[in-house]
């Protein structure tokens, strides 16, 4: 997930038992208006609360037009010399951070990077994304023994509302990894969160395919070491919108879908109305205990709880990650009410 405000805050507010069952991979970029890239790293470290996590660099922000020092510090981590040693030094100073393979076309840099992985000794994540070829991927698979035994391959089908496209890409990728490294852990990742809600006024259930894809891969490769993953109920950022005001919306995640509660654009009474509809829906009692659920319950017409689109996104992400973790959620001990 992106190391952005909504994602960071949603993860930070997960209960400890949920964090124990999840392994986030953050795509780091300079924090908004920050003078130092260290702020991004500090935000991520605070959010994970001492648990391990993957830290990738968001390549879409490399050499972005930004005069802040944070951008220069971020760009320096893409320096490929000595096997991206600058990136690995940064991770060494960040407890619990697991490296994500930095793409390289050079065999020399590939070998040097593996040496840096070994020196860090925290494992390795190899992230293969749909639509983005990973240079030297075949050579990585053929290395076998030089790769750390705790290397995790992420087969990331990306975002699409076309399930067939997700499955068509994922099947051969998982097969290729599994044939080369039968015991390797493979995380099957995708996202199908809707890209438009204009057709919804009131309530509508939108179906997701993340679990369907994983079940299909599990059935096909029943002996493979597979792990479920997804984008945490997000999708790529969209541009446009024409400047029109976006109606209030509250999303209530379910195991394989989302209950969407969206206001009438011509009569939008605010997030309080949508939160009330969500909290009185039959699926709400099945929603696990979490910060996001509490936020829906506290939302009103006085700006308490959900009061903006960003806060609504945080709530959805928090509930979704709690739900997908499978945790039997409980309040942290220091926040549980006292009982005599």
N, C-alpha and C positions, 0 to 999 in steps of 0.2 A: 504494500500500500504506500501511497505518497506520504512523505513526512510533512504533511500540511496540517493546518489548524484542526480541521474536523477529525481527521484520522488520528492525530496525536492525542487530542482530548478524549475521543471515544475510547481509545486504548488505555489511556491513563486512568480512566474511571471504571475499568473492568475490576471485578472482585478478584482477590488473589488466587482463589481456586480456579478461576477461568484462565488467568495468566499462566498458571502452572500447566494447563492443558493445551496451550496455544504456542505457536512459534511464529511471531510476525517477521516479515521481511520489509524493512522500510527503504524506500527510494529517497535518498537524501538530496536536498538542494538547499541553496542559501535561504535562510528564513526571511520572511518579509521585512524589508527595510533594515535588516541587521547589518552591522558594521563588520561582524566576524562570523565565519562559518561555524565556529565553535558553538554558537547559540543553537544551531540545528542539532548538533550532537548532544548538547545539554538537554534539549527538549525531548529527544528520543530516549536518552538515559533516564530521565525523570519519568517518562511514560511507562517504560517497561518495569520499573521498580525492582531492579536487581536480577531479573530473569534473562536468559539468553535470547538473542535476536539476530537476525541477519541485517547487514547494512550494505545496501547497494548504492551506487551513485546514479542519480537521474540524468542520463545522457542527454535528454532533451533540453537541459539547462546548461550544458557545456558551452562555454564562450558566449553566453547570453549577454545582451547589451545591458550592462550594469556597472556603474563606476564604483560601487561599494567594494571595500577590501574583501568582503565575504566572497564575492564572485571570483576574485583572483585566487584566494585560498582554495576555493572549490575547484577551479580549473586546474590548479597545480596537482590535484590528486589524480588527474587523468594522465600524468606524465608516465610513459611506458618504460622509461629507463630502469634497468635493474629489476625487471619484473614488477613494475608499479610499486616500487618500494615506498613512495610517499603515501600511497593509499594504505599499505600494510602498517606503516609507522603510526598513522592516525588511528587505525583500529587497535593497535597495541596499547594505546592510551585510553581506550574505551572498554572498560570491563564488560565481558559477556558478548561483545560484538563478534559475529561470525562473518568471515569474508564471503563476498559473492564474486565469482570469477569475472575478471576484467577481460573483455574480448581483445585478442591480439592475433595478427596474421604472421607473426614472427615465431619460428620454432625456438630460437634462442630466448626470447622473452617468455615463451610458454614454460620452458624449463626453469628459468629464473623465478617465475611467478610460483611455480610449485614449491620451489625452495623457500619462498617467503611464506607460503601456506604452512609448510612443515615447521618453520621457525615459530610462527604464531601459535600453532598447535591447538586450534579451536575447531578443526573441521573445515569443510568447504561446501559452498552452495553453487551449483552450476545451473544457471537459469537459461533455459531454451524457450524463446518466445515465438509464437506464431507471427509470421510476417517479418521476422528479423533473424537472418541467418547468423549463426554463431561461428565465427572463423575458428578453424582448427578443432571443431567439435568431434570429427571422426578421429583425429589424433588423440584427443582427450580420452575418448572411449577405449582406444587401443592401448593406452598407457598402463591401465590396470594397477600394477603394484606401486608405481610412484604416487598415485592418487591416495590421499588419506582414506583410511578404512571408513571414516565417518563422512564421506562425501555424499551429499544429497543432490539428486538431479530434480529440477523443477520443470515439468512439462507444462508450460503455460499457454493454454489455447487462447488466452486473451478474452476480449469482450465480443459478444455477438448475440443477437436475438434469434439467429439462425442456428438451431441446434446441430443440424447436419454438418455445417461448416466446422463447428467445434469438434465433433466426433471424427470427421474425416481427417483433420490434422493430427489429433491426439493419438489415435490408434497406431499409426506407423512410427511415430516418435517414441512412444512407450515401448513398442516392440523392438525398436533399434537399440534402445538403452538396455532393455531386459536381456536381449540376446548377447550383447557385449559384456554386461556385468549383471549376471542373474541375481546376485545378492544385494545389489545396490538399492538404496531407498529412493523411490520415485514419488514425488508429490505431483498429483494431478490437479491442475489449477485452471479455473475459468471464471467468467462473469457473464451474467445475462440480465443484470439490473436494467429495467426499462429506460429508454432514452427519451420518451415523451409521455406526457400525462394529459394532454389536451382533450382526450376522449373521455376523461373521467370527471364527473361532477357528483360529489357524494362519495360513495364507497364502491370499490371494485377490487377483486383479487387478481393480481398479476402473477403468472406462473414463472418459476425459475428453473433452470436446467442444470445447475451446478452439481447437485446430487445425482441427477440422472446420468450425467457424463461419467462421474466417478463409478457409479454402479455398473455401467456398461464396460468400462475398462477393467474393473474388478472381475467381472464375469469372464471376460476374454483372457485375462492374465491372472488366474486365481492363485498362482503360486508366487507371483511377484510381490515384492515388499513395497506395497502402495500406501500412500498417505493422502488423505483428503485435504485439499486446499482451495481457496477462492480469493477473490479480490475484496473480501470484507463488505460486500454489498455496495460496491462502487463501480464506476465505468469511466472511460476516458472523458476528459473535460470537453464540453461542447461549446462552440462559439455561436454568436448570433443571438437572436431573441427579439430583435427589433425594438428594444426599449420598453416593451409592454410590461405592466406590472404582473408579476407571477403570483397566482393565488396561494393562499395558505395551504400547506399540505403536511400531513403527518403520516408516516409509514410505519406499519406494524409488521415486522418480519415474522414469518412462519418457517418451518423446516424446509419447505420446497416452494415457497411463494412469498408474496408480500401483500398484505391488506393495505390498500391505498385509500386515504381519506383526504379528498381534495375539495376545497371550497368552490362555490359558484363564482366565476370571475366577475359576474354582474352584481353579486350580493355576498361579498366576502366579509364575514363577521370576525375573522381572525383565527389564530392558532387555537384559542381556547375552545371554539366550537368543534374544530377537527379533533382535538385531543379528547374532548368529551365523547365524541362519536367512537373514537378508537377504544377508549377505556370502557365503553358499554357494549362493545362488540363481543360475540361469543368466544372469539379466539383470545381475547385479552387475559382471561384467567389462566390460560395455558402458557402465557408468556413467562419465562423464568424471571425470578427476582433479580434485579440489576438496577444500576443507576438510571439507565434509559427509561425503564418502566416507571421508576419513581418520578422522573421528569414529566412524563405524560400525565401522571396523577396530580402533579402540582401546577400544571399549566392552567391559566385562567385568563380573564380579560384585563388583568392588571399587570401584564408583562412578567408574571412569574412563570417558571418552567420554560417551555419552548416559546421564544418570542421573535425568532428570525429564521430564515432559511438555513444559515450555518448551524444554529442550535438544533434545528430539526434533523439535519444530517448527522450530527453527533449522536443524537438519540437513536436514530435508525442503526447506525454502525455499532453502537454499544450493545443494543439488543441483539442484533444479528450475530455478532461475534460470540456473545454469551450463549445464544441458542445453538450455534454450530459447534461450539466447544463440547457440548454434551455434559457440561458440569452440572452437578446438583448444587446450584448456587445458594450460598449463604452469605450473610453479612460478615465482613471482617470482625474478628473477635473484639477489637477495640471500639467497634461501632455498634455491636449488638446490644439491644436493650437489656438492662440488668433484671435478672429474675432471682427472687429470694428462694 
